[in-house]
Amino acid sequence: MSAKTDKTLRPRRQRGTDKDPAPQPVLHAIPSPARLARARFAPALSLLLWLSYLVTVVVTLARGDALAGATQLVETIVFLVSVTLLTFSACMYLLARSGALPRFAAHRRVRRITLDEHVSRMREDEQAPESALDRPEPQLASGAAPRLVALLPSRDEDPDLVRMSLWSVALQEFPNLNVVLLIDDDPDPTDPAARESLERSRLLGDEIMAQLAPMRMRLEAAWARLHSSGAGKRGRPGAAEATEIVVREHATAARWLRDLADAQSTRTHVEVFFVDQVLRGLAATLDATATALHDALENDESPLSHARAEQVLLRLLNIFTVEMSAFERKRYASLSHAPNKAMNLNSYLGLLGGRYREQRDSRGLTLVRLDPDNAAESTAFGSSVILEAPDTDFVLTLDADSMLLPEYCLRLVHLLDQPESAAIAVAQTPYSAYRGAPTRIERLAGATTDLQHILHQGLTSFGATYWVGANAVLRRSALEDIRRESDEDGVHVVRFISDRTAIEDTESSIDIAAHGWALVNYPERLSYSATPPDFGSLVIQRRRWADGGLLVLPRLHDFIVTRRRQGTPLPLTNRVLRTNYLGSITWVTLGLIAVLVLNPLGGQLVTFQLLLIAAPYFAEMASDLRYLGYRRRDVIGIYALNLLILPANLAGSIASVVQVLTDRKARFARTPKVSTRTPASALYALAPLLIVAGAATIAVRAGLVGDWGTTAFASFTALAAAWGVFGLIGIRATISDLWFGWLNWVWVDSPRAPATAPSTAPLWSVVVDDGSLTTVGALR
């Protein structure tokens, strides 16, 4: 997208948004002792308030003929079950954060020198440097240099967005990094815009490597000057000169990064993050190193030892050295074309460690693996090898709308490569939201994302971590443990990541844990991901999130039963947190609808005590929002946002039930990442209006009969939902979505027979192999 369109596409900033795009610090603020004590007390307080409310309900029901009929009985039971489920989910949030805050307080960053010593063993195909005797050798769990391949699945993404994600990975401080963009677009689109976008995506890797090449070659020359392989070899620079080389190269690299940042577009807050945090942030780090060493030399302080100078220069060489490529599974008939992210990843994961050549057969273009033990075959087809999928110890997966800070891979692989981490299969940093969003709805949706970051950190405290698919470093041996193979429609399909549901990462977490592996959330902010900027795209995202949790619950139950039979039962906190994570969207949605709609015993059950149950939950959430840099009153906006997406959550839950009944896989719906507004379907645009009208009606009726508890709750809900429609969706957008939804409903095009691709087989072959032409046409 050219810079000429910057002004026309720059989003209009709404009132009440944050103008400062600076994210929260990498390290979480250390919670105060009072905050930690309150966090531990909050779940118990919420539970006590619920028990107190139940006692009051029992007393109410014991009065005379409170339950006069079956309808009253059913309403009362459903209402109390709904309140219990809402209280349970609130307690689970409070329990998770009570585990997260102590992790933030106890976490200490790994020192740079420790990481440098770890990296010094990652240089493949090199002899031990002359200065090896001058420093201790790090002890690695694997006994060899760990290898990492980064996979970025992309489907119909904006190339400019993908480019920023690729840059954030290319600048990772990790040796011998391979980055593969997994393009899942139609390989031969007819639409000119789609074809142009595809061609741009295919060239991204080469463009980035070409930009990095001058700096990489300069640093290789500096490394060759600094690094020699024989003790006492003439021409080797002394310690002071070695330090000067390090200073000069760091200053040059920082200047190069700032020049690159100056050339970038900053029309959106996501681009501002890329420029400020990825490019300028890395430049500032390199500048700080250069300045500190230069000042030391100026003050005649002891310069770096030659060994340490090598380690520090190696940082730069690793940052600017990367191999990038693109892979398109849909070009090959021998790979699955299932339309979801899981199978895009699985297709390439199944190729890792092999060499392949293209071959055409009756199915079309296929990949054929070469036998590594057959030298004759490798020689015969050496010139036609079109793919070498690198062997690897770890795999980084990153969504194409996400970005990493430069030390992400280095710190997570260091964690995984320690002896005490040998049982960890997945290490990740739950992504945070980009700050400075121009719309209120994106800002509040981002706030819920940042709250989820705290929740996920708390899950790790209780051993109940789930893989969050936006980013993670996966251990290859753990993936091989959950490998499954099958033949589907004549295609050999290899699965590592489950694609049965739309939440493939969540279901795969159960598979990983069932094989004895652990998952861990690293307690730092090192990854960021885009938040839907409007109501239409948010509905698509939240509907997908709600679709699948119910389907995974039986898998979780089987896992819990198996662990109990093995004599290693999961702790109660682990079980309840895992269960709530999978089912909370469904039962919170149904519970909130029930509490809004039902009015058992003429409103006698909607009391001040009922409203008080939620007080610890909302009070601590408001505190967390303040802790994350938001405003405490944003808790009301989040309640309004949750009311707006109730229909999307309900639709996702219903889709899970339908999938159980029909045994059909969920349809993967990607969240749109476009510069224009994504319209919502008429049903989702109408539902918030119905919530406002329904809550207002309930409030008026309750007020007329003196049911003040119901009046207060329904009035607050109606006002919050009304503010959500006007302040978050926008009345103009609502009217537009309703109008075009109506037109789409009444204006129905005549159905057209789908076009069939012409057969390349001879006519006689079609008749003999498939049947008569009439039969073949009927089958189609």
C-alpha positions, 0 to 999 in steps of 0.5 A: 500500500503506497504512502499516497493513500496514508491520509485517506486510510488513516483511521479517524480517532474517537474520543475516549481512546488512548493517544499514546501508542507505547505498550506496557513494559516487558517486565510486569510491575511488581505487585504490592504486598497489599495487592497480593493479599487482596488477590488471595482473599478475593476468590474466598470472599466471592465464594462466601458471598455466594453461600450467603446468598444461597442461605437467603434463598433457602429461607425465602423458599421455605416461606409458605407456598413460594414455589406454587407451580412447576413453572416457578420451580423450573424458573427458580432452578434455572436461575440459581444454576445460572447464578452459580455458573456465573459465580464459578467463572468469576472465582476462576478468574480471581483464582487465576490472577491470584497465581499470576501476581506472585509469578510477576513478583518472583520473576527475575530476568535472565542476564544478557551474559547468560544468554550470550554464553548460551548463544556461543554454543549455537554457531553451527559448522564452526570450530571452537574459537581461540578464546574458548579457554577464556570462558566457561562452556555452558551446559546444554540440556540437548548437548548440541546447538538447538535449531529453530524454524519459524513458521508464519501461516498466512491466508489472504492477509495484507502483505504490509501486515505480513511484512511487519510480522516477518521483520519482527522474526527476521530481527530475532537474536537467534543463530541460523534462524530459518523463517518460512511464510506458509502462504495459504492463498489460492495459488492461481487467483483470477482476481487481479487484486488477489494476484497482486497481493499473492505476488507481493507476499511471495517476494517478501522474504527475498526483499527482507533478506536483500535489505539485510544483506549489506549489514550482514556482510559487513558484520561477517567481515568484522567477525572474521577480523575479530574471530580467529582459530589459533591461540597466539595467531598474528594479526589478531586484535587486542582487547582494546581494539576488539572493543572498538570493533564492537562499538563501531559495529553496534553504532553502525547497526543502530544507525541502519535500523533508525534509517529503516524506521524512518522509511516506514509508514506510520499511518496506523497504531500497529505500524507505529508499534513496529517502528517504535518498538521493533526497529527503534527499540532494537536500535536503542538497545544497540546504541546503549551498548555502544555508548556504554563501551565507548565511555569505558574506553574514554575513561581508560577502564578495562575493555571487554576481554577478547572472548566477551567481545566475540560474544557481544559481536555475535549478537549483531551477527545473529540479528542480521543473519536469517534465511527466509522462504515461502511455501504454498501447500495448495500447489501440491495435490499430495498435501491436504487442502483443508481450509484451516490454519492447523492443516497449513501448519501440519502440511509443512511440519510433516515435511521437516527434515526432508528433501523433496522434488516435484513430480506430476502424476494423475493427481497433478503436481506432487512432492516426492521425498528423496531417500537420504540413504540412497545416494544414487537417488539423491545424485540423480535428482539433485538438480530437481530438488525444489524443497529442503525442509530444515531439520529442527529441534524447536518450531516457532509458530506466529500468526501473520498479524502478530509481532515479536520483540527481538529477544523472544526466541532467544529467551524462550529457547534458553528456557526450553534448553535448560535441564529442568525444562526437559518436560516442557513442550510449549513455551509462549508469552500470551500476546498483548494488545497494540496500544493507541487504538483509534476506536473505542471498541478496539481499545476495550477489546484490547483491554480484554486481551491484556486481562487474558494475558494475566489469566494465562499467566495464572493458569501456568501457576496451577499447571493448567496452561493452554497453548495460545496459537498466536505465538509459541515455541514448540519442542519438535519431539513433543510434536512427534509424540502427538503425530497422527497419519491417515489417508483421506481422499487418496492423500496421505495426511499428517497431523500434529495440531488437531483441526477438528475444531476452530480452536486448534491450539486449545484442543492440541494442548490436551493432546500434549498434556496427555503425553506427559508434556507441560506447557508454560507461559513465560512471565514477560511481554514479548509478543503482540497481536492485532485486535479487531478494529470494529464490531463486524470483525470482532463478531467473527473473532469471538464467534470462532473463539466460542466454537469448540470449547464444548467439543474439547470438554470430553477430551479433558474429561478423558485426560482427567480420568486417565491421570487418576487411573495412572495414580497421578491425579490432577490437582483440583485447581488444575481441573476446575481452571481447565474446565472453566477455560473450555466451557465458560464462554458457553455457560456465562453466555447462557447464564447471563441471558437467564439472569436477564430474562428470568424473574422467579418468585416475582423478583424476590431472588434478585436482591442486593446480596445477589449483586454483591456476589459480583463485587469482588470480581468487578473490583479486582478487574478494575484494579487489573485494568489500572495495573495494565495502564487502562482506567478503572471505569473501563470495567463498565465498558467491558461489561457493555462490550460483553453484552454486544457480543453475547449473540456471537458467543451464543452462535459459536456455542450452538455451532459446537452442538451442531458439529456434535450432531452432524459430525462435521468439522467446524468452518474456519473463519479468519478475522478480517484485517482490512483498512475498511470497516467489516460489516456485521450481519443483520442478526448481530446488528439487531441483537444489541438493539433487542438487548437494550429494548428487552432490558428496558422493558424488564426494568419498567415492569419490575419498577411498577411492581416495586421489584427494585433489585431487578429494576436496578440490574435491568436498568444498568444493563439497558444503559450499558448496552445502549452505550455500547450501541452508540459508543462502540458500534455506532448508530450509523454503522448499525443502520448500515448493517441492518439496511444491507442485511435486509437487501441481501435477504430480499435480493436473491440472485438466481442460483448458478451451476458451479463451474467445473474444471475441464478434464485433462484426461481423454474422453474414452478414459473418463467414460471407462474409469468414471462411467457414462457421461450422464452418470458423471454429470449426475454425480457432480 
